[in-house]
Amino acid sequence: MPKKSISEMNLFERLHHSLGGKTFRAIILFALVLSIVSVGFGFFLYASSVRRDFRNRAWQMARTAAHLIDTEEVLDEAGLVGYYFNKATEEERLAFQDKSSPLLSRFDIVRTEAFENLRHTLLDIQESNGGIGAFTCILDRETNRRIFVADSDPTDGFCPPGSWDYYTEENMKDLTEGRQYFLDNLFGVGKINATTIHMDPYGYRITGAVIVGTVDESQVYVCFDIDMNDIRKTLTRFFWIYVGVVALITILAVVNAVLYMNRVTVRPLNQLAEAARAYTEDRDDTERNARHFGSLEIHTGDEIEALSLTMKDMEADLGKYINNLTRIAAERERLSTELNLATRIQESMLPSTFPAFPGRKEFDVFASMDPAKEVGGDFYDFFLVDDDHLCLVIADVSGKGVPAALFMMATKIILANHAKMGKSPAQILTDTNALICDNNPEEMFVTVWLGILELSTGKLTASNGGHEYPAVMEPGGRYVLIRDRHSLVVGGMSGTVYTDYELKLKPGSKLFLYTDGVTEATDAEKELFGSDRMLSALNAHLAFGPEHTLRAVRSAVEDFAEGAEQFDDITMLSVEYLGK
């Protein structure tokens, strides 16, 4: 992918990275590969077919010559040639190969009338069949030598009897054993005793060979040569004509393919891209938006046309969606404003001025509430019922959010009203439960711990409606949980009767109250903070007052969570009884 966006590119870069440019290059590459394969494979088939035909022709002419000559005369001549050739020394043979050895005179004895008749017969076969040579020879597989017996050449001494030369191992094997090429097998042609030979200064020729007999364990063959130089020139001309025709066809095919792809793919996609660009530029103009995709006329009959129709529908739907979204955004803004107002109202409902009772020296109190959402369902409260009695409340409403906040405020008011009538904690919870159960269609409930501290004596009378155990520290001691007797949650069932219990606080004693948001706080592995960690945090700050104690516990919870999301409200209240 290019590092620049299409809008940042210059003209050359756009042409390089455009779909049309990529399509053109892909078609050119495909056509080039296809052309090379077509030329190579087609020429290979044609050239192989021509060579196969000429190999077969040379072999057939050699077979014809074998039928027309006198085999006994050939074998007699070959016997004499082989006799004198084997009798000569290697030095004489090498000199004889250059036609400069006195050994030539020894072979004159074979130049009989029968020999001349054989030469004339071979010459007639050569001339009547368009060959360049016909001869009989001895093929020695051990040395790969070809020893001439009779040659059709009319000039005296061209290849006199006894002259010789070498064949390659491959040529010798083709002539004596035959070969079946791949295409020969494909077209059902059997083995052909023929081979292609390059001989200086005559160039390429095809030689076919047919065995006529054996003399002194040496095989005697009749051979026929066909010139390949003209054929190679013909093949070269055919190759360039073939390349030109394929190139012309390829160019026409590429032009048609490019025009077709531009018409059915590139141009429609560019129209869609241009409409999309114009749409993004005019996205604030709702009147013009409806015409960007809607004005396109794409009729390709394929997925691009389907995409165009889809974009038209999307454009119309998106206009409606934007209008709805604008209205929803305004509504959300209004709700956010109202929710912020509800948060401030809830905060104002809870005592938040500290020190709360600056003129009283018998106790010190501090509390905090951190909602999991904008508004929460936890609450705390503390107030003087009279000069000698301090009411302490901490509660946790079922659920979260606005419903819990509304239920929390109603419950807080009811509890405070009953407490100020001078009732005991158990009676306060009993009466509050009855009032809530009489009108609770949503079946919400609240856990409540409520205690009344007699400041003159330190006697604490409390009642627990399904809430967490309080933690108490005696002077000089450590925080421990007071596993008081729980009653049913407030609002859980009509007719529930709650009971009181008493604690004796000595001067210097501390009371810590909390909701389950503290003990059930979790880290990334979903492990709970728990009451043991809470007690450890409390006992690590025994010498400090309520405010410092609450901040220490809150810090311990945050360190444990390590950034994990807070799922529940965290509410705490701490009282230190100082006495008179």
C-alpha positions in Angstrom: 0.0 0.0 0.0 1.3 3.5 -0.8 2.2 5.7 2.2 0.3 8.6 0.7 -3.4 8.9 0.4 -4.9 9.3 -3.1 -5.6 13.0 -2.5 -1.9 13.6 -1.7 -0.5 12.0 -4.9 0.5 13.8 -8.0 -0.8 12.8 -11.5 2.0 10.2 -12.1 1.5 8.6 -8.7 -2.2 8.4 -9.2 -1.8 6.7 -12.6 0.7 4.3 -11.0 -1.5 3.4 -8.0 -4.8 3.7 -9.8 -7.0 0.7 -10.5 -6.8 1.4 -14.2 -3.0 1.4 -14.1 -2.9 -1.8 -12.1 -5.4 -3.4 -14.5 -3.4 -2.4 -17.5 -0.1 -3.7 -16.0 -1.8 -7.0 -15.0 -3.3 -7.5 -18.5 0.1 -6.7 -20.1 1.9 -9.1 -17.8 -0.7 -11.9 -18.4 -0.6 -11.3 -22.2 3.2 -11.3 -22.2 3.5 -14.6 -20.3 0.7 -16.1 -22.4 2.5 -15.0 -25.6 5.8 -16.3 -24.6 4.3 -19.7 -23.6 2.3 -19.8 -26.9 5.3 -18.9 -29.0 7.6 -21.3 -27.2 5.2 -24.3 -27.1 3.9 -23.7 -30.6 7.3 -23.4 -32.2 8.5 -26.4 -30.2 5.6 -28.5 -31.6 6.1 -27.3 -35.1 9.9 -27.8 -35.1 9.6 -31.2 -33.4 7.1 -32.2 -36.0 9.3 -31.1 -38.9 12.4 -32.8 -37.4 10.3 -36.0 -36.8 9.1 -36.0 -40.5 12.7 -35.5 -41.8 14.2 -38.2 -39.5 11.5 -40.6 -40.7 12.1 -39.6 -44.3 15.9 -40.2 -44.0 15.3 -43.5 -42.4 12.7 -44.6 -45.1 15.2 -43.6 -47.8 17.9 -45.7 -46.2 15.4 -48.6 -46.1 14.6 -48.0 -49.8 18.4 -48.0 -50.6 18.8 -51.3 -48.6 16.2 -52.9 -50.9 17.6 -51.6 -54.1 21.3 -52.5 -53.7 22.8 -56.0 -53.9 23.4 -56.9 -50.3 25.9 -59.6 -51.1 28.1 -57.2 -53.1 27.9 -54.7 -50.3 29.0 -57.3 -47.8 31.8 -58.5 -50.0 33.1 -54.9 -50.5 32.7 -54.3 -46.7 34.7 -57.5 -46.0 37.6 -56.3 -48.1 37.5 -52.8 -46.6 37.3 -54.2 -43.0 40.2 -56.6 -43.8 42.6 -53.9 -44.9 41.4 -51.4 -42.3 42.0 -53.8 -39.4 45.4 -54.8 -40.9 46.7 -51.2 -41.0 48.5 -49.6 -38.0 46.9 -46.8 -36.0 49.4 -44.3 -37.5 48.4 -45.3 -41.0 44.7 -45.0 -40.1 45.2 -41.5 -38.7 47.1 -40.5 -41.9 44.5 -42.2 -44.0 41.8 -40.1 -42.3 43.5 -37.1 -43.9 43.5 -38.9 -47.2 47.3 -38.6 -47.4 48.4 -42.2 -46.5 49.9 -44.7 -49.0 47.3 -47.0 -47.5 44.8 -45.6 -50.0 46.3 -47.7 -52.8 45.5 -50.9 -50.9 41.8 -50.2 -51.2 41.9 -49.8 -54.9 41.4 -53.5 -55.1 37.8 -53.0 -54.0 37.0 -50.5 -56.8 35.5 -53.3 -59.0 32.7 -53.0 -61.5 30.3 -54.1 -58.7 31.6 -51.3 -56.6 31.0 -48.7 -59.3 27.5 -50.1 -59.9 26.8 -49.8 -56.1 28.0 -46.2 -56.2 25.7 -45.4 -59.2 22.7 -47.0 -57.5 23.3 -44.9 -54.3 23.7 -41.8 -56.5 20.4 -42.5 -58.2 18.6 -43.0 -54.9 20.2 -39.7 -53.6 19.2 -37.6 -56.6 15.7 -39.0 -57.0 14.9 -38.4 -53.3 16.4 -35.0 -52.7 19.2 -36.2 -50.4 22.7 -34.9 -50.1 24.4 -38.2 -49.6 23.9 -42.0 -49.7 26.6 -44.4 -48.6 27.4 -47.8 -47.1 29.6 -48.0 -44.1 30.8 -50.1 -41.2 29.7 -48.7 -37.7 32.1 -49.8 -35.0 30.3 -49.4 -31.6 33.6 -49.9 -29.6 35.4 -47.0 -31.1 32.4 -45.0 -32.5 34.0 -45.0 -35.9 32.2 -44.8 -39.3 34.3 -46.6 -42.0 33.1 -45.8 -45.5 32.6 -48.7 -48.0 30.9 -47.0 -50.9 29.8 -43.3 -51.3 27.3 -41.9 -53.8 29.5 -38.8 -54.4 30.4 -38.8 -58.1 33.7 -37.0 -57.5 36.6 -39.3 -57.1 38.0 -39.6 -53.7 35.3 -37.8 -51.7 34.9 -40.6 -49.2 37.0 -43.4 -50.7 36.7 -47.0 -49.3 38.5 -47.2 -46.0 38.2 -43.5 -45.1 36.6 -42.9 -41.7 35.5 -40.4 -39.0 34.0 -40.4 -35.6 30.4 -40.3 -34.4 29.4 -39.1 -30.9 28.2 -41.8 -28.5 24.7 -40.3 -28.8 24.7 -40.3 -32.7 26.0 -43.9 -32.8 23.3 -45.1 -30.4 20.6 -43.3 -32.4 21.8 -45.0 -35.7 22.3 -48.5 -34.3 19.6 -48.8 -31.7 17.1 -46.1 -32.8 15.3 -43.6 -30.6 11.7 -42.7 -29.8 11.3 -39.1 -28.8 8.4 -37.8 -26.6 6.3 -36.5 -29.5 7.0 -39.7 -31.5 5.5 -41.7 -28.7 2.6 -39.2 -28.5 1.8 -39.6 -32.1 2.3 -43.4 -32.1 5.6 -43.4 -34.1 8.0 -46.2 -33.1 11.8 -46.1 -32.9 13.6 -44.5 -35.8 17.2 -45.2 -36.7 18.1 -41.6 -37.5 20.1 -38.8 -35.9 21.0 -35.1 -36.4 24.7 -34.5 -37.0 26.7 -31.3 -37.4 29.7 -31.7 -39.7 32.2 -29.0 -40.7 32.0 -27.4 -43.1 28.7 -28.8 -44.3 26.5 -27.8 -41.3 23.6 -29.8 -40.0 22.2 -33.0 -41.7 19.9 -35.8 -40.8 21.3 -39.3 -41.3 19.1 -42.4 -41.4 20.6 -45.9 -41.2 19.5 -49.5 -42.0 21.6 -52.5 -41.2 22.2 -54.9 -44.2 24.5 -57.5 -42.5 27.5 -58.3 -40.4 31.1 -58.9 -41.5 33.7 -60.2 -39.0 31.4 -59.1 -36.1 31.2 -55.6 -37.7 27.8 -54.2 -38.6 27.3 -52.9 -42.2 24.8 -50.1 -42.7 23.2 -48.3 -45.6 22.8 -44.6 -44.7 21.0 -41.6 -46.3 21.7 -37.9 -45.6 19.2 -35.0 -45.8 20.4 -31.4 -45.6 19.1 -29.6 -42.5 20.5 -26.1 -43.2 17.6 -25.0 -45.4 15.2 -26.5 -42.9 16.8 -24.5 -40.1 16.4 -21.4 -42.2 12.8 -22.2 -42.9 12.2 -22.8 -39.1 13.9 -19.4 -38.4 11.6 -17.6 -40.8 8.6 -19.4 -39.4 9.6 -18.5 -35.9 9.7 -14.8 -36.6 6.5 -14.8 -38.6 4.9 -16.7 -35.8 6.2 -14.2 -33.2 4.9 -11.3 -35.3 1.4 -12.9 -35.7 1.2 -13.7 -32.0 2.4 -10.2 -31.1 -0.2 -8.6 -33.3 -2.9 -10.8 -31.8 -1.7 -10.1 -28.3 -1.7 -6.3 -28.9 -5.3 -6.5 -30.2 -6.3 -8.7 -27.3 -4.7 -6.4 -24.8 -6.3 -3.3 -26.2 -9.7 -4.9 -26.2 -9.2 -6.3 -22.7 -8.1 -2.9 -21.4 -11.0 -1.1 -23.0 -13.5 -3.7 -21.8 -12.1 -3.6 -18.2 -12.1 0.2 -18.3 -15.7 0.2 -19.4 -17.2 -2.4 -17.0 -14.9 -2.0 -14.0 -12.5 0.9 -13.8 -14.8 3.7 -15.0 -17.8 2.6 -12.8 -15.5 2.3 -9.7 -14.0 5.7 -10.4 -17.5 7.1 -10.6 -18.3 5.6 -7.2 -15.0 6.9 -5.8 -15.6 10.4 -7.1 -19.2 10.3 -5.7 -17.8 9.1 -2.3 -15.2 11.9 -2.3 -17.8 14.5 -3.1 -20.1 13.1 -0.5 -17.4 13.4 2.2 -16.7 17.0 1.1 -20.4 17.9 1.2 -21.4 15.8 4.2 -22.7 18.9 6.0 -25.0 19.8 3.1 -27.9 17.4 3.5 -29.6 18.8 0.4 -26.7 17.9 -1.8 -25.9 14.6 -0.2 -28.9 12.9 -1.8 -27.6 13.5 -5.3 -24.0 12.2 -5.1 -24.7 8.5 -5.4 -28.3 8.9 -6.5 -27.3 10.6 -9.8 -25.0 7.8 -10.9 -26.1 5.7 -13.9 -24.1 2.5 -13.7 -25.5 -0.4 -15.7 -22.8 -3.1 -15.7 -25.2 -5.9 -14.8 -22.8 -7.3 -12.1 -21.7 -6.7 -8.5 -20.5 -3.1 -9.3 -24.1 -2.2 -10.4 -25.3 -3.8 -7.2 -22.8 -1.8 -5.2 -24.0 1.4 -6.9 -27.6 0.6 -5.9 -26.5 -0.2 -2.4 -24.6 3.1 -2.1 -27.7 4.9 -3.3 -29.8 3.3 -0.6 -27.0 3.9 2.0 -26.9 7.6 1.0 -30.6 8.0 1.6 -30.5 6.0 4.8 -27.4 7.8 6.1 -29.2 11.1 5.6 -32.0 9.9 7.8 -29.5 8.4 10.3 -27.6 11.7 10.5 -30.8 13.6 11.3 -31.7 11.0 13.9 -28.2 11.1 15.3 -28.3 14.8 15.6 -31.5 14.6 17.5 -30.2 11.7 19.7 -27.0 13.7 20.4 -29.0 16.7 21.6 -31.1 14.3 23.7 -28.0 12.7 25.2 -26.6 16.2 25.9 -29.8 17.0 27.8 -29.7 13.7 29.6 -26.0 14.2 30.5 -26.9 17.7 31.9 -29.7 16.2 33.9 -27.5 13.3 35.1 -24.8 15.8 36.2 -27.5 17.6 38.1 -28.7 14.4 39.7 -25.1 13.7 40.7 -24.8 17.1 42.4 -28.2 16.6 44.1 -27.1 13.1 45.4 -23.8 14.5 46.6 -25.7 17.3 48.4 -27.9 14.7 50.1 -24.9 13.2 51.8 -22.9 15.0 54.6 -19.8 16.3 52.9 -18.5 19.1 55.2 -15.6 18.0 57.4 -15.1 18.3 60.2 -18.8 17.7 60.5 -19.2 18.8 64.2 -16.3 21.1 65.0 -17.8 22.0 68.4 -17.9 18.4 69.6 -14.8 16.9 71.1 -16.3 13.5 72.0 -15.9 12.0 68.5 -14.5 12.4 65.1 -16.2 11.2 62.0 -15.4 11.0 58.3 -17.2 9.4 55.3 -16.8 9.0 51.5 -18.8 7.6 48.6 -17.3 6.8 45.1 -20.1 5.7 42.7 -19.3 3.2 40.0 -21.5 5.3 37.6 -22.5 8.9 37.5 -24.9 8.3 40.4 -24.8 5.4 42.9 -27.0 3.4 45.1 -24.8 3.4 48.3 -25.2 6.1 50.9 -24.1 7.0 54.3 -25.5 9.4 56.9 -24.6 10.7 60.4 -26.5 13.2 62.5 -27.2 14.1 66.1 -30.5 12.8 67.3 -30.0 15.0 70.4 -27.0 16.3 72.2 -26.0 12.9 73.6 -26.8 10.6 70.7 -25.1 10.3 67.3 -26.9 8.3 64.6 -24.7 6.4 62.1 -26.0 4.9 58.9 -24.4 3.1 56.0 -26.5 1.3 53.3 -26.3 -0.3 49.8 -29.3 -0.3 47.5 -29.8 -3.1 45.0 -28.9 -2.1 41.5 -27.0 0.8 40.1 -27.6 4.1 38.3 -30.5 6.4 38.5 -33.1 3.9 39.8 -30.8 3.0 42.7 -30.1 6.7 43.4 -33.8 7.5 43.6 -34.4 4.6 45.9 -31.4 5.5 48.0 -32.6 9.1 48.6 -36.1 7.9 49.5 -34.7 5.3 52.0 -32.3 7.9 53.5 -35.1 10.3 54.2 -37.3 7.6 55.7 -34.5 6.4 58.0 -33.6 9.9 59.1 -37.2 10.8 59.9 -37.7 7.6 62.0 -34.4 8.1 63.8 -35.2 11.6 64.8 -38.3 10.4 66.5 -36.1 8.8 69.2 -36.7 5.2 68.1 -34.2 2.3 68.6 -32.2 1.1 65.6 -34.3 -2.1 65.3 -37.5 -0.1 65.4 -36.2 2.3 62.8 -35.4 -0.6 60.4 -38.7 -2.3 61.1 -40.8 0.8 60.4 -38.8 1.7 57.3 -39.1 -1.9 56.0 -42.9 -1.7 56.5 -43.2 1.6 54.7 -41.0 0.5 51.7 -42.8 -2.9 51.3 -46.2 -1.2 51.1 -45.2 0.6 48.0 -42.3 -1.2 46.2 -43.5 -2.3 42.7 -40.0 -2.7 41.4 -39.2 -5.0 44.4 -35.9 -3.2 45.2 -34.3 -3.6 48.5 -31.4 -2.1 50.6 -28.9 -3.5 53.1 -28.6 -1.2 56.1 -26.4 -1.0 59.2 -27.7 1.6 61.6 -26.3 2.4 65.0 -26.9 5.1 67.7 -23.9 6.0 69.8 -24.5 7.4 73.3 -21.7 10.0 73.5 -21.6 10.2 77.3 -21.1 6.5 77.9 -19.8 5.1 74.6 -22.6 2.6 74.4 -23.4 1.7 70.7 -26.8 0.2 70.0 -27.0 -1.1 66.4 -29.1 -3.2 64.1 -28.0 -4.9 60.9 -30.3 -5.4 58.0 -28.3 -7.7 55.7 -25.3 -5.4 55.6 -21.5 -6.1 55.9 -19.9 -6.8 59.3 -18.6 -3.6 61.0 -14.9 -3.4 62.0 -14.0 -2.2 65.5 -10.7 -1.3 67.1 -10.3 -1.2 70.8 -7.7 1.2 72.3 -4.3 -0.2 71.9 -5.6 -3.1 69.9 -6.3 -3.9 66.2 -9.3 -3.8 63.9 -11.5 -6.9 64.0 -14.8 -7.8 62.4 -17.8 -7.8 64.7 -19.8 -10.7 63.3 -23.2 -9.4 64.4 -26.5 -11.1 63.8 -27.9 -10.2 60.4 -31.6 -9.7 59.7 -33.3 -9.6 56.3 -32.6 -6.7 54.0 -34.9 -3.7 54.2 -37.6 -4.0 51.6 -37.1 -7.7 51.2 -40.3 -8.9 52.9 -43.2 -7.3 54.7 -43.5 -7.9 58.4 -39.8 -8.5 59.1 -38.8 -7.7 62.7 -35.3 -6.4 63.3 -33.2 -6.8 66.6 -30.7 -4.7 68.3 -27.3 -5.5 69.8 -24.9 -3.4 71.8 -21.2 -2.6 71.8 -19.2 -0.7 74.4 -16.8 1.8 72.9 -14.0 3.0 75.1 -12.3 6.4 74.6 -9.9 5.8 71.7 -12.0 3.1 70.1 -12.6 3.3 66.3 -15.5 2.0 64.2 -15.2 1.3 60.5 -18.3 0.8 58.3 -18.3 0.0 54.6 -20.3 -1.5 51.7 -19.5 -4.6 49.6 -17.8 -2.4 47.0 -14.7 -2.5 49.2 -14.4 -6.2 49.8 -15.7 -7.2 46.4 -13.4 -5.0 44.4 -11.5 -7.1 41.8 -8.2 -7.0 39.9 -7.6 -8.0 36.3 -7.7 -11.7 37.2 -11.1 -11.3 38.9 -9.7 -11.9 42.4 -11.6 -10.2 45.2 -10.0 -7.7 47.5 -11.7 -9.4 50.5 -12.0 -8.6 54.2 -8.5 -9.8 55.1 -6.8 -7.2 52.8 -9.2 -4.6 54.2 -8.3 -5.4 57.8 -4.6 -5.3 56.8 -5.0 -1.8 55.3 -6.8 -0.7 58.5 -4.3 -2.1 60.9 -1.4 -0.5 58.9 -2.8 2.9 59.9 -3.9 2.5 63.5 -2.5 5.7 64.8 -4.4 7.9 62.3 -7.8 9.5 62.4 -10.9 8.6 60.4 -10.1 10.7 57.3 -6.6 9.3 56.9 -8.0 5.8 57.6 -10.5 6.0 54.7 -7.9 7.4 52.3 -5.5 4.6 53.2 -8.2 1.9 52.5 -9.2 3.6 49.2 -5.5 3.6 48.1 -5.1 -0.1 49.0 -8.2 -0.9 46.9 -6.8 1.0 43.9 -3.4 -0.5 44.2 -5.0 -4.0 44.3 -7.2 -3.3 41.3 -4.3 -2.0 39.1 -6.6 -0.1 36.8 -9.4 -2.7 36.6 -12.8 -1.3 36.1 -14.8 -0.4 39.2 -18.1 -2.4 39.1 -19.7 -1.3 42.4 -20.0 1.8 44.5 -17.3 2.1 47.2 -18.7 3.7 50.4 -16.9 4.0 53.8 -17.6 5.7 57.2 -15.2 5.8 60.1 -15.9 7.1 63.7 -13.3 7.6 66.4 -14.9 7.7 69.9 -12.9 10.1 72.1 -15.1 10.3 75.2 -15.4 13.3 77.5 
